Amino acid sequence: MALDSNKDLKLYYSIKEVAKMFEVNESTLRYWETVFPKIHPKTTAKGVRQYTKQDIEEIRLVHNMVKVRGYKLEAARKAINANHEQVDKTTQIMDTLISCREQLKDLKKQLDTLV
């Protein structure tokens, strides 16, 4: 049986890796853990945080609400608690739109070099 290269084999991510994914400080992630109870990474005996994919999805929601859309932390917490599913759908849409915008920018650069 061949190894499925599309499957992500990593179970846990360090705080440094997660901070890099979202371009935030590690201290920001630690603070978000205090404000958003659904972000609760596993910790080792030495206190090292280990984030699961579920933790990263919750961080993605918070990041979208706070950093992309400009919500205050309390407003983001209330919105996520009130309607988690709708916030998740909106976040997915925003991620898709941002990705499309980046692709369009790349295409524009390529076209500009041809002219």
Summary of the structure (lengths in Angstrom):
residues: 115
radius of gyration: 17.2
end to end distance: 49.1
largest distance: 59.6
contacts: 265
relative contact order: 0.10
helix: 65%
strand: 5%
